[in-house]
Amino acid sequence: MSAGPYNYSYIFKYIIIGDMGVGKSCLLHQFTEKKFMADCPHTIGVEFGTRIIEVSGQKIKLQIWDTAGQESWLTDTRNLTNPSTVIFLIGNKCDLEGQRDVTYEEASKFAEENGLMFVEASAKTGDNVEEAFLETAKKIYQSIQDGRLDLNAAESGVQHKPSQPGRNNLSNDQQANKDNCAC
Amino acid sequence: METSDSEYFESADEDFQSDDEDTKTVSSVTKTEEKPNTKCVNDAIKKLEHVQLEDTQEKNSLNNNKKNDKGKTNKEIEDNINSNEITEDLAQIQATKGPGSKLNKVEASHPTSVKKRSKETDVPKKLGAKLSCKDSVAKPPQESPECVKNVDQKQPKESPECVKSADQKQPKSETSNIEENLWDESEIDWGKENEDDLWGNDDDWEPVNEPTVPPQREKIEPAQVKVPSSSSWGSWGTWDVSSIISTATQSVSTLTQGISTVLETGIGVPDPEELAKINQAEKEKLKEIVPDEDTDNSGFGLGNLVMGVSQLTKLVETTGTKVISGGLDTLETIGKKTMEVLQEGDPGLKKKRAFLKIDQDKPVLSQLLREAKEKAEEENKILEEKHFAKKAKNYETLFDDHQGLVHLEALEMLSKQCDIKLQTLLESYTDEALTEMQETMDQVKELCELPDEEEDEHANWTEIKEKLESAVSEISIPISYKKFVETWEETEAWLNNLKLEICDARELHQQAVETLAQLTAIAVEQFHKAGELLLVKEHRSTADEADSLVQLTTTLTSLIGVVAAKFSDKLNTKSSSSKNKEEINSLITNVFFEAANSSSYIQDAFQLLIPVLQVGAV
């Protein structure tokens, strides 16, 4: 916990999944670079982003897997996640209110039914993007504190080691919504 | 004809008298086949038990007859070996009992159950074959009318349950005339079907059928018969490594048991004179067989099996020479059986070998790098705490900083997915298609063999750039080495503007490591992307892709060499004007060390692409 640029207590792995074109890469880019990528190319396979954040005074490195909008990822995450995985539902492109595909009520009901965290965000304006990633990290951290996540079981220890305290799917998990709040 | 069925039980008696174990074995098999029938079979047994008592005396007289019949019996074996006696028996019963009777139903279901199982796997077929073979072996010549009466009554007593079930009604019904007619019909019905199936696969069993050693053969068969009953060969389609091994061990152990019972109960039965003759030949046979099995089995790691075999050998040896030939026969059969089962639907065991190979714990590169990074970071931390000065990052950390690790991890995932895809495909193929696919895969692998490192130290940047470009254009997927080129050009510019007098050797070293790590990370990233793109590419041309990737790999590694050389040049100049040459020299060594690492990472990343290419090729 001493000084140095590479001192962080945890590494959290995030996976962003969702249909093609919902803005996964843009969300990531907004979060890591604080910029909006206007003409974002198709993601090939997986892209990665990292950012070190602080939760409750602990430095946490977020390692974010930005997936291509492929079917396999969606099914994978449905099947492979364990119950303590934090899933955060992001309705992207909330700046385009006029072309909304999914109502806020519908999305939040879906999130509630499935026990997901939910927020509407915009990668373009940056609204709620930071919050979504940070809230997820807080939830994971809380899970660790509560002992719900067994760090040793997942991988190695905690401090300065790439522990894997849960895959966090910032998932745009439902139908494709090209222009509006992806659900 | 009417005498035949009763008579063979008589000669079966010969074994069963001395060999209760065998009877059990056979009956256990029979049970597995006709569970629902056991009840009625048992009833029949009870009924027949008192008949047994009466017959014990007659047995002795029968033995004489048997001896006379022996020579003929051997002949008969050959003649009858192809016919499925079980079905014949069943047919007989059916005939005796008449349609609609309970027993009849039961028996009628028997052959179908056998057939059903045969579809699942070959083994039950063989089981059927063995059973029939046993019966045929036991079948005495038809023209010994003397025994008929005795036999009729005796049958129930010593014959195994399966035989019993087939014959329960016979002794009492005495309707052999009716039998004969119907029997012929039903024989045609069932016998033919099974015959072909059964013996089509059984060429390997010839030695068992040698008429020279009939008594032992009869002992062996129960052991063989046990195999299918004790282990579920039917599940081979979905086997995994542990199950294959455990099944193998299991069957070996059952076989061992089978042998020991054979050995125990077999003592005294075979004609000692005959045995003595055979002994010598068989001993030599054993020598040939056992090492054979050893090499075959250890080849794919079935250590247990080998142990089992050596156990068997031991067992056979210690039981003495008299019995040896019986054991040897069994042993030979076991060996053949084992190979047969292992090779079933898998010629040359390629599938199994391939499968086992995959399961080997090969170290995962990204994992190793990650661990190295952690270790180095920890060490660094301790160092930092001691002397505040050192802030240098190690290679692995830098590699991770440039997303090299995660891309490597993703590439590994991709590679594994392709591997799984290939394996599933392999498993779905048989025979020719399988060999063909394996050949294709081998060809792809050969295409991907990297040429031995040419000491291409003089390769200049323009050449490398050209090579990179041509390689990328050949592969016809939109991967770009722009980033790679840019990174190197930046570094070159930095080096050219470097004022050696001011620059610290450590700083220079740090820059070298950083450049190497960055270039490697970019290379790995591009390999990852290339893999993803190749998988979605529409028209695959494996040869071109492999060529291009090989060229890329060699070019990239040679560039790494160039980078290392440039940095060490600078460091050398520095060293000549410096006081602490040793330190700088160790830095130079380190640069080359990291360069070698970089090259091997790039090559490893390339290796991970091979399954991707293979998927495209098959």
Interface residues (C-beta under 8 A of the other chain):
Chain A: S2 A3 G4 Y6 N7 I44 G45 V46 F48 T50 Q63 W65 A68 S156 H160 K161 P162
Chain B: R370 E374 E377 E378 K381 E384 E385 K391 K393 T397 Q403 V406 H407 A410 L414 H528 K529 G531 E532 L533
